[in-house]
């Protein structure tokens, strides 16, 4: 039967997946720049320069044939609920 696979990949690998598989849905998880900066700073894994590079990269549009953009800027509880609902629809 038909099965779905959920995986996390680099945006650079999207076209490779689309070349190999017929039915690829790309889910881009985003957050506002300020929220993303706060979350990255809160993790304490990257210095300010690294965080700014990640923020710049986050603004580069993702290119995919079937793209869904998920806004993860809300509270953790609301984002969890919305994300699970989205996955259930897929």
KOLGU-4560 file (N, C-alpha, C; in nm, 3 decimals, padded with zeros to 5 digits):
<recs>
<n_xx: 00.081 n_yy: -00.118 n_zz: 00.000 ca_xx: 00.000 ca_yy: 00.000 ca_zz: 00.000 c_xx: 00.086 c_yy: 00.125 c_zz: 00.000 mol: A seq: 1 type: UNK>
<n_xx: 00.020 n_yy: 00.236 n_zz: -00.012 ca_xx: 00.086 ca_yy: 00.366 ca_zz: -00.017 c_xx: 00.123 c_yy: 00.410 c_zz: 00.124 mol: A seq: 2 type: UNK>
<n_xx: 00.247 n_yy: 00.450 n_zz: 00.143 ca_xx: 00.293 ca_yy: 00.498 ca_zz: 00.273 c_xx: 00.352 c_yy: 00.636 c_zz: 00.258 mol: A seq: 3 type: UNK>
<n_xx: 00.341 n_yy: 00.713 n_zz: 00.362 ca_xx: 00.401 ca_yy: 00.847 ca_zz: 00.366 c_xx: 00.523 c_yy: 00.842 c_zz: 00.455 mol: A seq: 4 type: UNK>
<n_xx: 00.622 n_yy: 00.917 n_zz: 00.417 ca_xx: 00.746 ca_yy: 00.927 ca_zz: 00.493 c_xx: 00.763 c_yy: 01.072 c_zz: 00.533 mol: A seq: 5 type: UNK>
<n_xx: 00.791 n_yy: 01.095 n_zz: 00.658 ca_xx: 00.817 ca_yy: 01.229 ca_zz: 00.709 c_xx: 00.964 c_yy: 01.236 c_zz: 00.744 mol: A seq: 6 type: UNK>
<n_xx: 01.035 n_yy: 01.334 n_zz: 00.686 ca_xx: 01.177 ca_yy: 01.347 ca_zz: 00.719 c_xx: 01.216 c_yy: 01.494 c_zz: 00.716 mol: A seq: 7 type: UNK>
<n_xx: 01.322 n_yy: 01.524 n_zz: 00.786 ca_xx: 01.377 ca_yy: 01.658 ca_zz: 00.790 c_xx: 01.500 c_yy: 01.660 c_zz: 00.700 mol: A seq: 8 type: UNK>
<n_xx: 01.497 n_yy: 01.752 n_zz: 00.602 ca_xx: 01.609 ca_yy: 01.761 ca_zz: 00.509 c_xx: 01.649 c_yy: 01.907 c_zz: 00.492 mol: A seq: 9 type: UNK>
<n_xx: 01.766 n_yy: 01.925 n_zz: 00.435 ca_xx: 01.814 ca_yy: 02.058 ca_zz: 00.402 c_xx: 01.735 c_yy: 02.112 c_zz: 00.284 mol: A seq: 10 type: UNK>
<n_xx: 01.715 n_yy: 02.242 n_zz: 00.282 ca_xx: 01.645 ca_yy: 02.302 ca_zz: 00.168 c_xx: 01.720 c_yy: 02.277 c_zz: 00.038 mol: A seq: 11 type: UNK>
<n_xx: 01.850 n_yy: 02.255 n_zz: 00.047 ca_xx: 01.930 ca_yy: 02.226 ca_zz: -00.072 c_xx: 01.900 c_yy: 02.088 c_zz: -00.131 mol: A seq: 12 type: UNK>
<n_xx: 01.837 n_yy: 02.001 n_zz: -00.053 ca_xx: 01.808 ca_yy: 01.865 ca_zz: -00.099 c_xx: 01.667 c_yy: 01.849 c_zz: -00.154 mol: A seq: 13 type: UNK>
<n_xx: 01.586 n_yy: 01.952 n_zz: -00.148 ca_xx: 01.446 ca_yy: 01.940 ca_zz: -00.190 c_xx: 01.435 c_yy: 01.895 c_zz: -00.334 mol: A seq: 14 type: UNK>
<n_xx: 01.509 n_yy: 01.956 n_zz: -00.424 ca_xx: 01.496 ca_yy: 01.920 ca_zz: -00.566 c_xx: 01.539 c_yy: 01.775 c_zz: -00.590 mol: A seq: 15 type: UNK>
<n_xx: 01.637 n_yy: 01.726 n_zz: -00.513 ca_xx: 01.677 ca_yy: 01.585 ca_zz: -00.525 c_xx: 01.561 c_yy: 01.493 c_zz: -00.488 mol: A seq: 16 type: UNK>
<n_xx: 01.492 n_yy: 01.523 n_zz: -00.381 ca_xx: 01.377 ca_yy: 01.443 ca_zz: -00.340 c_xx: 01.267 c_yy: 01.451 c_zz: -00.446 mol: A seq: 17 type: UNK>
<n_xx: 01.243 n_yy: 01.570 n_zz: -00.498 ca_xx: 01.140 ca_yy: 01.586 ca_zz: -00.599 c_xx: 01.174 c_yy: 01.511 c_zz: -00.728 mol: A seq: 18 type: UNK>
<n_xx: 01.303 n_yy: 01.497 n_zz: -00.757 ca_xx: 01.345 ca_yy: 01.421 ca_zz: -00.875 c_xx: 01.323 c_yy: 01.271 c_zz: -00.859 mol: A seq: 19 type: UNK>
<n_xx: 01.336 n_yy: 01.223 n_zz: -00.735 ca_xx: 01.329 ca_yy: 01.080 ca_zz: -00.708 c_xx: 01.185 c_yy: 01.034 c_zz: -00.677 mol: A seq: 20 type: UNK>
<n_xx: 01.110 n_yy: 01.115 n_zz: -00.605 ca_xx: 00.977 ca_yy: 01.075 ca_zz: -00.561 c_xx: 00.870 c_yy: 01.158 c_zz: -00.631 mol: A seq: 21 type: UNK>
<n_xx: 00.759 n_yy: 01.094 n_zz: -00.663 ca_xx: 00.651 ca_yy: 01.161 ca_zz: -00.735 c_xx: 00.573 c_yy: 01.259 c_zz: -00.647 mol: A seq: 22 type: UNK>
<n_xx: 00.548 n_yy: 01.222 n_zz: -00.523 ca_xx: 00.461 ca_yy: 01.298 ca_zz: -00.435 c_xx: 00.539 c_yy: 01.352 c_zz: -00.316 mol: A seq: 23 type: UNK>
<n_xx: 00.595 n_yy: 01.472 n_zz: -00.331 ca_xx: 00.673 ca_yy: 01.534 ca_zz: -00.224 c_xx: 00.602 c_yy: 01.660 c_zz: -00.180 mol: A seq: 24 type: UNK>
<n_xx: 00.575 n_yy: 01.670 n_zz: -00.052 ca_xx: 00.520 ca_yy: 01.791 ca_zz: 00.007 c_xx: 00.627 c_yy: 01.846 c_zz: 00.100 mol: A seq: 25 type: UNK>
<n_xx: 00.662 n_yy: 01.972 n_zz: 00.080 ca_xx: 00.762 ca_yy: 02.037 ca_zz: 00.163 c_xx: 00.691 c_yy: 02.124 c_zz: 00.265 mol: A seq: 26 type: UNK>
<n_xx: 00.725 n_yy: 02.106 n_zz: 00.388 ca_xx: 00.667 ca_yy: 02.182 ca_zz: 00.498 c_xx: 00.777 c_yy: 02.273 c_zz: 00.554 mol: A seq: 27 type: UNK>
<n_xx: 00.765 n_yy: 02.401 n_zz: 00.526 ca_xx: 00.861 ca_yy: 02.499 ca_zz: 00.577 c_xx: 00.807 c_yy: 02.555 c_zz: 00.707 mol: A seq: 28 type: UNK>
<n_xx: 00.883 n_yy: 02.538 n_zz: 00.813 ca_xx: 00.842 ca_yy: 02.590 ca_zz: 00.943 c_xx: 00.911 c_yy: 02.723 c_zz: 00.965 mol: A seq: 29 type: UNK>
<n_xx: 00.831 n_yy: 02.827 n_zz: 00.983 ca_xx: 00.885 ca_yy: 02.962 ca_zz: 00.997 c_xx: 00.844 c_yy: 03.025 c_zz: 01.129 mol: A seq: 30 type: UNK>
<n_xx: 00.908 n_yy: 03.133 n_zz: 01.160 ca_xx: 00.870 ca_yy: 03.216 ca_zz: 01.274 c_xx: 00.916 c_yy: 03.357 c_zz: 01.240 mol: A seq: 31 type: UNK>
<n_xx: 00.857 n_yy: 03.455 n_zz: 01.303 ca_xx: 00.899 ca_yy: 03.591 ca_zz: 01.277 c_xx: 01.047 c_yy: 03.604 c_zz: 01.315 mol: A seq: 32 type: UNK>
<n_xx: 01.112 n_yy: 03.701 n_zz: 01.254 ca_xx: 01.256 ca_yy: 03.721 ca_zz: 01.278 c_xx: 01.285 c_yy: 03.745 c_zz: 01.426 mol: A seq: 33 type: UNK>
<n_xx: 01.203 n_yy: 03.826 n_zz: 01.491 ca_xx: 01.224 ca_yy: 03.856 ca_zz: 01.633 c_xx: 01.206 c_yy: 03.732 c_zz: 01.721 mol: A seq: 34 type: UNK>
<n_xx: 01.102 n_yy: 03.654 n_zz: 01.692 ca_xx: 01.077 ca_yy: 03.532 ca_zz: 01.770 c_xx: 01.192 c_yy: 03.434 c_zz: 01.748 mol: A seq: 35 type: UNK>
<n_xx: 01.232 n_yy: 03.417 n_zz: 01.622 ca_xx: 01.340 ca_yy: 03.324 ca_zz: 01.592 c_xx: 01.469 c_yy: 03.367 c_zz: 01.662 mol: A seq: 36 type: UNK>
<n_xx: 01.499 n_yy: 03.496 n_zz: 01.660 ca_xx: 01.619 ca_yy: 03.547 ca_zz: 01.728 c_xx: 01.612 c_yy: 03.514 c_zz: 01.878 mol: A seq: 37 type: UNK>
<n_xx: 01.498 n_yy: 03.540 n_zz: 01.940 ca_xx: 01.482 ca_yy: 03.512 ca_zz: 02.084 c_xx: 01.502 c_yy: 03.364 c_zz: 02.114 mol: A seq: 38 type: UNK>
<n_xx: 01.444 n_yy: 03.278 n_zz: 02.031 ca_xx: 01.454 ca_yy: 03.134 ca_zz: 02.054 c_xx: 01.598 c_yy: 03.086 c_zz: 02.037 mol: A seq: 39 type: UNK>
<n_xx: 01.665 n_yy: 03.136 n_zz: 01.935 ca_xx: 01.805 ca_yy: 03.095 ca_zz: 01.913 c_xx: 01.895 c_yy: 03.146 c_zz: 02.026 mol: A seq: 40 type: UNK>
<n_xx: 01.873 n_yy: 03.267 n_zz: 02.070 ca_xx: 01.950 ca_yy: 03.320 ca_zz: 02.182 c_xx: 01.924 c_yy: 03.239 c_zz: 02.308 mol: A seq: 41 type: UNK>
<n_xx: 01.799 n_yy: 03.200 n_zz: 02.329 ca_xx: 01.762 ca_yy: 03.123 ca_zz: 02.447 c_xx: 01.827 c_yy: 02.986 c_zz: 02.452 mol: A seq: 42 type: UNK>
<n_xx: 01.855 n_yy: 02.928 n_zz: 02.336 ca_xx: 01.920 ca_yy: 02.797 ca_zz: 02.331 c_xx: 02.066 c_yy: 02.806 c_zz: 02.375 mol: A seq: 43 type: UNK>
<n_xx: 02.128 n_yy: 02.921 n_zz: 02.347 ca_xx: 02.267 ca_yy: 02.942 ca_zz: 02.389 c_xx: 02.369 c_yy: 02.857 c_zz: 02.315 mol: A seq: 44 type: UNK>
<n_xx: 02.337 n_yy: 02.807 n_zz: 02.197 ca_xx: 02.429 ca_yy: 02.721 ca_zz: 02.122 c_xx: 02.511 c_yy: 02.796 c_zz: 02.018 mol: A seq: 45 type: UNK>
<n_xx: 02.467 n_yy: 02.918 n_zz: 01.986 ca_xx: 02.533 ca_yy: 02.993 ca_zz: 01.879 c_xx: 02.566 c_yy: 03.134 c_zz: 01.927 mol: A seq: 46 type: UNK>
<n_xx: 02.674 n_yy: 03.190 n_zz: 01.873 ca_xx: 02.705 ca_yy: 03.328 ca_zz: 01.908 c_xx: 02.621 c_yy: 03.422 c_zz: 01.821 mol: A seq: 47 type: UNK>
<n_xx: 02.631 n_yy: 03.550 n_zz: 01.848 ca_xx: 02.548 ca_yy: 03.649 ca_zz: 01.779 c_xx: 02.568 c_yy: 03.646 c_zz: 01.628 mol: A seq: 48 type: UNK>
<n_xx: 02.689 n_yy: 03.631 n_zz: 01.582 ca_xx: 02.717 ca_yy: 03.627 ca_zz: 01.437 c_xx: 02.650 c_yy: 03.505 c_zz: 01.373 mol: A seq: 49 type: UNK>
<n_xx: 02.659 n_yy: 03.390 n_zz: 01.439 ca_xx: 02.595 ca_yy: 03.269 ca_zz: 01.386 c_xx: 02.443 c_yy: 03.286 c_zz: 01.380 mol: A seq: 50 type: UNK>
<n_xx: 02.387 n_yy: 03.346 n_zz: 01.482 ca_xx: 02.243 ca_yy: 03.369 ca_zz: 01.486 c_xx: 02.201 c_yy: 03.461 c_zz: 01.371 mol: A seq: 51 type: UNK>
<n_xx: 02.276 n_yy: 03.567 n_zz: 01.349 ca_xx: 02.242 ca_yy: 03.660 ca_zz: 01.241 c_xx: 02.253 c_yy: 03.592 c_zz: 01.104 mol: A seq: 52 type: UNK>
<n_xx: 02.350 n_yy: 03.503 n_zz: 01.086 ca_xx: 02.361 ca_yy: 03.429 ca_zz: 00.960 c_xx: 02.238 c_yy: 03.338 c_zz: 00.941 mol: A seq: 53 type: UNK>
<n_xx: 02.194 n_yy: 03.273 n_zz: 01.049 ca_xx: 02.075 ca_yy: 03.187 ca_zz: 01.040 c_xx: 01.950 c_yy: 03.269 c_zz: 01.008 mol: A seq: 54 type: UNK>
<n_xx: 01.941 n_yy: 03.387 n_zz: 01.066 ca_xx: 01.826 ca_yy: 03.474 ca_zz: 01.038 c_xx: 01.825 c_yy: 03.519 c_zz: 00.892 mol: A seq: 55 type: UNK>
<n_xx: 01.942 n_yy: 03.549 n_zz: 00.838 ca_xx: 01.952 ca_yy: 03.587 ca_zz: 00.696 c_xx: 01.910 c_yy: 03.471 c_zz: 00.607 mol: A seq: 56 type: UNK>
<n_xx: 01.958 n_yy: 03.352 n_zz: 00.640 ca_xx: 01.924 ca_yy: 03.234 ca_zz: 00.560 c_xx: 01.774 c_yy: 03.204 c_zz: 00.567 mol: A seq: 57 type: UNK>
<n_xx: 01.714 n_yy: 03.228 n_zz: 00.682 ca_xx: 01.572 ca_yy: 03.201 ca_zz: 00.699 c_xx: 01.486 c_yy: 03.287 c_zz: 00.607 mol: A seq: 58 type: UNK>
<n_xx: 01.540 n_yy: 03.400 n_zz: 00.560 ca_xx: 01.465 ca_yy: 03.489 ca_zz: 00.472 c_xx: 01.474 c_yy: 03.447 c_zz: 00.326 mol: A seq: 59 type: UNK>
<n_xx: 01.561 n_yy: 03.352 n_zz: 00.292 ca_xx: 01.573 ca_yy: 03.304 ca_zz: 00.155 c_xx: 01.452 c_yy: 03.215 c_zz: 00.126 mol: A seq: 60 type: UNK>
<n_xx: 01.378 n_yy: 03.246 n_zz: 00.020 ca_xx: 01.260 ca_yy: 03.165 ca_zz: -00.010 c_xx: 01.295 c_yy: 03.019 c_zz: -00.038 mol: A seq: 61 type: UNK>
<n_xx: 01.213 n_yy: 02.931 n_zz: 00.012 ca_xx: 01.227 ca_yy: 02.788 ca_zz: -00.016 c_xx: 01.159 c_yy: 02.761 c_zz: -00.150 mol: A seq: 62 type: UNK>
<n_xx: 01.228 n_yy: 02.687 n_zz: -00.236 ca_xx: 01.173 ca_yy: 02.654 ca_zz: -00.367 c_xx: 01.131 c_yy: 02.508 c_zz: -00.364 mol: A seq: 63 type: UNK>
<n_xx: 01.002 n_yy: 02.485 n_zz: -00.390 ca_xx: 00.948 ca_yy: 02.348 ca_zz: -00.392 c_xx: 00.822 c_yy: 02.347 c_zz: -00.477 mol: A seq: 64 type: UNK>
<n_xx: 00.795 n_yy: 02.233 n_zz: -00.537 ca_xx: 00.677 ca_yy: 02.220 ca_zz: -00.621 c_xx: 00.548 c_yy: 02.225 c_zz: -00.539 mol: A seq: 65 type: UNK>
<n_xx: 00.551 n_yy: 02.165 n_zz: -00.421 ca_xx: 00.434 ca_yy: 02.160 ca_zz: -00.333 c_xx: 00.479 c_yy: 02.205 c_zz: -00.194 mol: A seq: 66 type: UNK>
<n_xx: 00.464 n_yy: 02.335 n_zz: -00.168 ca_xx: 00.516 ca_yy: 02.396 ca_zz: -00.046 c_xx: 00.402 c_yy: 02.440 c_zz: 00.046 mol: A seq: 67 type: UNK>
<n_xx: 00.412 n_yy: 02.401 n_zz: 00.172 ca_xx: 00.322 ca_yy: 02.449 ca_zz: 00.277 c_xx: 00.407 c_yy: 02.524 c_zz: 00.377 mol: A seq: 68 type: UNK>
<n_xx: 00.367 n_yy: 02.645 n_zz: 00.410 ca_xx: 00.441 ca_yy: 02.725 ca_zz: 00.507 c_xx: 00.365 c_yy: 02.723 c_zz: 00.639 mol: A seq: 69 type: UNK>
<n_xx: 00.434 n_yy: 02.680 n_zz: 00.744 ca_xx: 00.373 ca_yy: 02.672 ca_zz: 00.877 c_xx: 00.435 c_yy: 02.780 c_zz: 00.966 mol: A seq: 70 type: UNK>
<n_xx: 00.352 n_yy: 02.869 n_zz: 01.019 ca_xx: 00.399 ca_yy: 02.976 ca_zz: 01.106 c_xx: 00.408 c_yy: 02.924 c_zz: 01.249 mol: A seq: 71 type: UNK>
<n_xx: 00.529 n_yy: 02.920 n_zz: 01.300 ca_xx: 00.557 ca_yy: 02.868 ca_zz: 01.434 c_xx: 00.582 c_yy: 02.983 c_zz: 01.533 mol: A seq: 72 type: UNK>
<n_xx: 00.523 n_yy: 03.099 n_zz: 01.508 ca_xx: 00.546 ca_yy: 03.216 ca_zz: 01.593 c_xx: 00.458 c_yy: 03.221 c_zz: 01.717 mol: A seq: 73 type: UNK>
<n_xx: 00.358 n_yy: 03.139 n_zz: 01.720 ca_xx: 00.263 ca_yy: 03.141 ca_zz: 01.832 c_xx: 00.324 c_yy: 03.073 c_zz: 01.955 mol: A seq: 74 type: UNK>
<n_xx: 00.249 n_yy: 03.067 n_zz: 02.061 ca_xx: 00.295 ca_yy: 03.000 ca_zz: 02.183 c_xx: 00.323 c_yy: 02.853 c_zz: 02.153 mol: A seq: 75 type: UNK>
<n_xx: 00.405 n_yy: 02.790 n_zz: 02.235 ca_xx: 00.439 ca_yy: 02.650 ca_zz: 02.215 c_xx: 00.313 c_yy: 02.563 c_zz: 02.211 mol: A seq: 76 type: UNK>
<n_xx: 00.220 n_yy: 02.587 n_zz: 02.301 ca_xx: 00.099 ca_yy: 02.508 ca_zz: 02.306 c_xx: 00.015 c_yy: 02.524 c_zz: 02.179 mol: A seq: 77 type: UNK>
<n_xx: -00.002 n_yy: 02.648 n_zz: 02.134 ca_xx: -00.082 ca_yy: 02.674 ca_zz: 02.014 c_xx: -00.012 c_yy: 02.618 c_zz: 01.890 mol: A seq: 78 type: UNK>
<n_xx: 00.119 n_yy: 02.636 n_zz: 01.881 ca_xx: 00.194 ca_yy: 02.584 ca_zz: 01.766 c_xx: 00.187 c_yy: 02.432 c_zz: 01.762 mol: A seq: 79 type: UNK>
<n_xx: 00.199 n_yy: 02.368 n_zz: 01.877 ca_xx: 00.188 ca_yy: 02.221 ca_zz: 01.881 c_xx: 00.053 c_yy: 02.175 c_zz: 01.828 mol: A seq: 80 type: UNK>
<n_xx: -00.051 n_yy: 02.237 n_zz: 01.876 ca_xx: -00.187 ca_yy: 02.203 ca_zz: 01.833 c_xx: -00.203 c_yy: 02.222 c_zz: 01.682 mol: A seq: 81 type: UNK>
<n_xx: -00.159 n_yy: 02.338 n_zz: 01.632 ca_xx: -00.172 ca_yy: 02.368 ca_zz: 01.490 c_xx: -00.088 c_yy: 02.272 c_zz: 01.404 mol: A seq: 82 type: UNK>
<n_xx: 00.030 n_yy: 02.238 n_zz: 01.451 ca_xx: 00.119 ca_yy: 02.150 ca_zz: 01.374 c_xx: 00.061 c_yy: 02.008 c_zz: 01.367 mol: A seq: 83 type: UNK>
<n_xx: 00.012 n_yy: 01.958 n_zz: 01.479 ca_xx: -00.048 ca_yy: 01.825 ca_zz: 01.480 c_xx: -00.170 c_yy: 01.822 c_zz: 01.390 mol: A seq: 84 type: UNK>
<n_xx: -00.249 n_yy: 01.928 n_zz: 01.392 ca_xx: -00.367 ca_yy: 01.935 ca_zz: 01.303 c_xx: -00.325 c_yy: 01.934 c_zz: 01.157 mol: A seq: 85 type: UNK>
<n_xx: -00.220 n_yy: 02.007 n_zz: 01.125 ca_xx: -00.170 ca_yy: 02.010 ca_zz: 00.987 c_xx: -00.121 c_yy: 01.873 c_zz: 00.943 mol: A seq: 86 type: UNK>
<n_xx: -00.044 n_yy: 01.806 n_zz: 01.029 ca_xx: 00.005 ca_yy: 01.673 ca_zz: 00.995 c_xx: -00.110 c_yy: 01.575 c_zz: 00.973 mol: A seq: 87 type: UNK>
<n_xx: -00.212 n_yy: 01.586 n_zz: 01.054 ca_xx: -00.328 ca_yy: 01.496 ca_zz: 01.040 c_xx: -00.397 c_yy: 01.517 c_zz: 00.905 mol: A seq: 88 type: UNK>
<n_xx: -00.401 n_yy: 01.641 n_zz: 00.857 ca_xx: -00.462 ca_yy: 01.670 ca_zz: 00.728 c_xx: -00.379 c_yy: 01.615 c_zz: 00.612 mol: A seq: 89 type: UNK>
<n_xx: -00.248 n_yy: 01.613 n_zz: 00.632 ca_xx: -00.160 ca_yy: 01.562 ca_zz: 00.526 c_xx: -00.168 c_yy: 01.411 c_zz: 00.518 mol: A seq: 90 type: UNK>
</recs>
